[in-house]
Each structure stands twice: as structure tokens, then as C-alpha cells.
Amino acid sequence: MTDRNMAKAARLKQRYAAEARFKLYGKLAIAAALSAVFFLLYTIFTAGYSAFWRTQIQSEVTLDANFLKVTPQSSNEELARANYLGLFRKNVVENNPDIKSRSERRDLIQMFSESAETDLRDLVLSDPSLLGTTQKLWFLASSPVDTIVKGAAPRDIEEERRVVSNLQLRLLDQWTAEGRVGSTFNINFFTRGDSRNPELAGLAGALAGSFWALLVCFVISFPMGIAAAIYLEEFAPKNRITEIIEVNINNLAAVPSIIFGLLGLAVILNFFGVPRSTPLAGGIVLSLMTLPTIIIACRAALKAVPPSIRQGALAMGASPMQVVLHHVLPLALPGTLTGTIIGLAQALGETAPLLMIGMFAFVVDIPTSPLESAAALPVQVYLWAESSERGFVELTAAAIMVILVFLVLMNLLAVIFRKKFERRW
């Protein structure tokens, strides 16, 4: 083999080696990315799955009509006003006669959630004939007891650093041995609004707030985005002005979301007077963010429609507007819907613009319209993450899991639309 052939072989070997290294680097990059995603999901799941279950404690309660000062014949208003909290505390103390001091009784009562009063009221209102009887009922445990049962807080440390006292820990072990400690599905997480108590806090208010905000966002951005895309792609003259508009639309898609929040604070709230902390204001701000995405997606879908469709419709005597509305837009609608869903999924996870317009207030009630104060899913995560209560840690992770589920479903819906309705020309 000549020196020239040997040099060629050496260079060829180097190219093959470089190609092999490049493939290896790509595989390592993919492996690193997947590892990071799996680690993130594992961390969130292990921290949040326990939030879907709540510890409950069984206690015997005598529904003393004389203490409540009501009878089975009393009206619902009278039954609802009765002192169920006092009745519950009286029964808990009587069921533990060995506890004498006031501080020990306080620790005993604090092992139960504040929802015990509501549970007793609902029980009596549903069946007043239970008055005068003794019932074995299950009550939600307080958040510190719940964290100890789930192992989310250490128990083998000194009392000053533990979330429960020595008495509470002893009673918990005793009741567990007696079979009076169990767990139940945390229905409050999906049916109640926010609360200062972790065992009672739920996502229903944030879910409703996100729903109304996304609905307002869709109603504003979808028709406006389609109209803007149709004009720019089909009717606008190709001159310097339209080029500037197109460049600015593309740039708006990359603007940080907090800028839109500042715009909403200065214009939508202060100038137009839209109510603060409402899904209406949040939806308008999110629509400003989503609009460039929808315009870009719709223009790309319109551009993908073959010119022969337009030419054939024009040859049959259709007007330019009829060509667009009856022929081009229906063919471009699947791609437009895909871009819209992806834009709404992005809007669902935005926090900064909603914080700027005040959608981070503590809201207990579930909003029934876009004009009522509400939080949103990412804002609720932010609020719970800022809380010092240990019980909110698992709620934060569980709320992130819910957001991820919605994002996956929305992106899956976009993929389904693209696969089912896309046309290949």
C-alpha cells in the first residue's frame, strides 16, 4: 500500500471514529436528559402521592341532645347552630379519663382536625333521629399526626423538635394498636378550596380558577389569532409594514411572561379597571401570551394548504373570502387547533403574569364565574410552597402532579388532532 493510500485510510478511520464519538455523545445527551426527567418525576411522585390519602381516627361520640339544646323535631337552622365543637371536645375528653391537665387535654383535642365540628353537624342534619345515640365515627387527624403516621416527619427525636408531643405520640401508638387509626382517600383535595390547615386544603378553587382563566383566554385569543393569521397570510400586502408586524409577532412569542403581567397590571387593571385577582383579568393576560403562538401556528397551517385549492375555488367563481372561509381555513384548522392547544397548555403553567395581577390571594370559596376572585393551579403551588407548615410539602408535590397530568393530556390531545386530521399533499 502506498503512502497516499495509507493516508486516505487513516483519514477515513478518523472520520469513522469521529462519527462514532458523535453518536455516543448524542446517546449520552439523551440518557442524561431522560435521567433528569425521571429523577424529577420520581422526586415529585414520592413526595406527593401520600397527599391523596389522609389519616383518620375513630372516636366514640354521644350525640347529647341536651348539650346541643336541640331535639329531633328542631328545624335545620336550629340544628345547624348547635355547639358541635363543644360536644366533640366533651366526648374526646370523656373517652380519655386518664388525661387530667388542661395542656394535656389541649394536646388531645389537637390530634383531630377542625373538620370534626362540620362532620358532626352534617351527620345530625342528615339524620336528626341520631340525637341521643352513641356512634363510633371516623374523624380526620390533624396535619402533624398525619405526617407522623406517613413517616414524613421524624418521631425518634426530642419533643421540642418533633411535630407532636410525647402524649400525642403515646396516644397515637395506643390507638393504632387498638385499630382506631386508618386512612381514607383525600376527597377534600379535589372538592375544597384552600385552607390554613393542610388536611383540609384542596385544589378545587385553583382548578376552577384555571378553568375560567383558560376559557377567557381561548375565547379571546382563538378567533383573534385566526383572523390575524388569515389577514397576514391571505390578504395583507407584502410591504415593509407587514414585515415589521410579522417580526414583532415572532418576537412577542419569546417575550418573558412577566412582561405580559406588567402590561396587564398597567393597562388591564389600572386603565380599563378590570377586577383584580379575577380569572377575567388572568385570562386576558394569558390571551396576550397565547396570541402569537396561535397566529404563528395558524399561518403555518394556512401556508401548508396547496395553491391548487385556492386556484380551483377561484376558477369556480368563489370570492377570495369564500376561498379562505370555505376551503382553505377548514383544511388548516387541525394545525391551528394543535397550536392553540399547545398555547393553552403553556398558559396553564404560567405563574409570573398571574402574580403580577394579584391572582395569589388566599381564596377559600370556589369561583363560579370569571368575575370572582380566584387562584390558579401554578399560583396555588407557589402559595403552598411558601407555607411553613410541613403538611403543605406533600400538597405542593401533589398539585404539581395534577398540573403535569393536565399538561400531558393537553399535549396528547394536540398529537391526536394532528394525527387524525392532518393532510399530506
Secondary structure, DSSP 8 states (H G I E B T S, - for coil): --HHHHHHHHHHHHHHHHHHHHHHHHHHHHHHHHHHHHHHHHHHHHHHGGGGEEEEEEEEEE--HHHHT--TTS-HHHHHTS-HHHHHHHHHHHT-TT--SHHHHHHHHTTB-THHHHHHHHHHHH-GGGTT-EEEEEEEB-HHHHHHHHTSS--SS-GGGSSS-HHHHHHHHHHHHTT-EEEEE-THHHH----SSTTT--SHHHHHHHHHHHHHHHHHHHHHHHHHHHIIIIIS--SHHHHHHHHHHHHHTTS-HHHHHHHIIIIIITTT---TTSHHHHHHHHHHHHHHHHHHHHHHHHHHS-HHHHHHHHHTT--HHHIIIIIIHHHHHHHHHHHHHHHHHHHHT--HHHHHTTTTS---S--SSTTS----HHHHHHHHHH---TTHHHHHHHHHHHHHHHHHHHHHHHHHHHHHH----
